[in-house]
Amino acid sequence: MAKDLTYLRNIGIMAHIDAGKTTTTERVLYYTGLTHKLGEVHEGAATTDWMEQEQERGITITAAAVTTNWNYPTEQGESTPETMSYQINIIDTPGHVDFTVEVERSLRVLDGAVALFCAVSGVEPQSETVWRQADKYKVPRICFVNKMDRAGADFFKAVTEIKEKLNAKPVPLQVPIGAEENFQGVVDLITNKGIIWNSEDKGKTYKIIDIPADMVEEVEQWRQELVEAVAEYDDHLLEKFFEDPNSITEVELRAAIRKAVIDMKFFPVMCGSAFKNKGVQAMLDAVAAYLPSPLDLPPTEGTNPDTEQPVTRLPQVDQPFTALAFKIATDPFVGRLCFMRVYAGKLDKGSYVYNTRTGNKERISRLVQMHANKQNPIDLVEAGDICAGVGFKDIKTGDTLCSEDNKIVLESMSFPEPVIGYAIEPKKTADQDKLGLALSKLLEEDPTLQAYTDQETGQTVLRGMGELHLEIIIDRMRREFKVEVNQGAPQVAYKEHLTASVAEHREVYKKQTGGRGKFADIVFELGPRTDGLVGLEFVNDIVGGVIPKEFINPVQKGFEEAMKSGVLAGFPMDSMRVRLFHGSYHDVDSDSLSFEMAAKIGYKEAARKCKPRLLEPIMSVEVVTPDEFTGPVTGDLNRRRGIMKGMDTKGGAQVVKADVPLSELFGYVTDLRTISSGRASASLTFSHYSEVPNNMADAIVAELKGAAAKA
């Protein structure tokens, strides 16, 4: 019998570094009875931080999935609530910007999320990044302001920042009783009762109290705001609100909040201290009460690959099987594990699925439910489930898996481009094959990782999202694949772009070697794109069949291939516009390859006349520093070609914001510690690409040409 999806929640926990995601997940597992001992991040004992690197560093690197159950009273109209067991699939995501791909792919398959904010730091740079990612995939959220016991904690300031910095509508469902070391509990604005957690049993139990006398007015004011926000959303409640605000019942309030959250009209805000075991059960109640089940969301939309017609799938077992592969992991015992979210239908272990990217059928030998890095075998999966499958020969992140009779392609995921690279080589020549194997497995797991061979130097260059990202990858090569590597100095992932246009360039490709020759003739206009998008904009203005239709695609393919290597220093061309408007062909000698070659050669010739320029990645830097170090910190950022974006005060410290080229930021965190005697902290997130000043660009190009000549 199919399970009732009404009681299923697929959620993620997302936030900036050190907001307490993993600690909160640990408390969830403890209170739901899945674990009987609290694992602490600082002791390296957290369930979801199972990698050695995670335990050593106290950070989350890979998104870990766990499944648990939570009993929550389901409202039965106005009658007595009945307690139902909710199945909650949780993904604990990393906070560090270098592992942003883990958040991206998790949010793509989740139905709801808990956004964590630190009560002291409020909305931090990576909070903004993950919030935007959740907006992109239309994921309903509830907010949890954590670390209310910390010095400088301010719940209402965090709420204001959510409103101002994230451009969202936060609506508090709770008001804290006390703050910092006096944080005791919360007042629930829906029930108008206080909750105090008992520290004797690690917060497992709590007592309900009346609203403290000194908080009555404040609670009244915030409850009024809550009721107004809900009434604005629900016309029926708006009428009741105007007649008598107190006539709105708890059941009506909860039902309207749930609808508004699923509709993403506002975001409920709760608070607590996960580390001190306060507030997590109320947050779990909110997950059950307000976040959507698979049934609450619109049907899954896709395309039939054969007819290109739109197709929809409902989250039901009797629908054709449809799933999305959102993560590939290599397990030392079972091999390749494919994490998938099932949107429709069901799948038994040992049966076949069709991969729409490869066009092949694959047999799933085993199905497992993940508990961090432990696998619990299961016999089948159904609509709504998140699980992992074993047995795939060819699978990539973003592949759609479906039944062969009812094909569908779901929207895949987009991943950011790498911004930094290292040249790597094995320490022992005998390890060359092992390095190749390690790289192929790591590249399969992580779509933001790229590896290529530099044609001029012959070196293998590994590219990723930041120094920490590549450091972890190289560490994994050593530990998991037993490959010791030498690495070169960090290299910035520059790009090239065109700043001028060439109105007409003719390229004739002609070869005669006896027998059938090669011939292609194209006339095109080349220049920068004007729409601000990246990639190739190809305009086909051929009239009268001067170039046959079958040769147009090869011309476009030639330009696309050629863009991978710029004319200045071989960096990828960021974007360009090509208008093909004339040419000629030969009845015998012309073929697809000739036109592709003509495009590649023509690009090299014409692009040189388009005043190409180098682009460099610019990082958005936010430094939190005590007052006395503000001068040295800003002076140092200016020396690094930083452009100041503003200053702010937060919790008695100065927040300095600047845009700084990545090439100037290697080793920055260490230098910052020196400048500030270890008291300042910085967070770096990728912002955009910008033109390199001419004198520096010339030096970079000359240096690269010199290195290539030596090689």
Buried (B, 14 or more C-beta within 10 A) or exposed (E): EEEEBEBBBBBBBBBBBBBBBBBBBBBBBBBBEBBEEBBBBEEBEBBBBBBEBBBEBBBBBBBBBBBBEBBBEBBEEEEEEEEBEBBBBBBBBBBBBBBBBBBBBBBBBBBBBBBBBBBBBBBBBBBBBBBEBBBEBEBBBBBBBBBBBBEBBBBBBBBBBBBEBBEBBBBBBBBBBBBBEEBBBBBBBBEBEBBBBEEEEBBEEBEEBEBBEEBEEBBEEBBEEBBBBBBBBBEEBBEBBEEEBEEBEEBBBBBBBBBBBBEBBBBBBBBBBBBBBBBBBBBBBBBBBBBBBBBBBEBBEBBBBEEEEEBEBBBBBEBBBBBBBBBBBBEEEBEBBBBBBBBBBBBEBEBBBBBBBBEBEBEBBBBBBBBBBEBEEBEBBBBBBBBBBBBBEEBBBBBBBBBBEBBBBBBBBEBEBBBBBBBBBBEEEEBEEBBBEBBEBBBBBBBBBBBEEBEBBEBBBBBBBBBBBBBBBBBBBEEBBEBEBEEBEBBBBBBBBBEEBBEEBBBBBEEEEEEEBBBBBBBBBBBBBEEEEBEBBBEBEBEEEBBEEEBBBBBBBBBBEBBEBBBBBBBBBBBBBBBBBBBEBBEEBBBBEBBBBBBBBBBEBBBEBBBBBBBBBBBBBBBBBBEEBBEBBBEBBEEBBBEEEEEEEBBEBBBBBBBBBBBBBBEBBEBBBEBBEEBBBBBBBBBEBEEBBEEBBEEBBEEBEEBBEEE
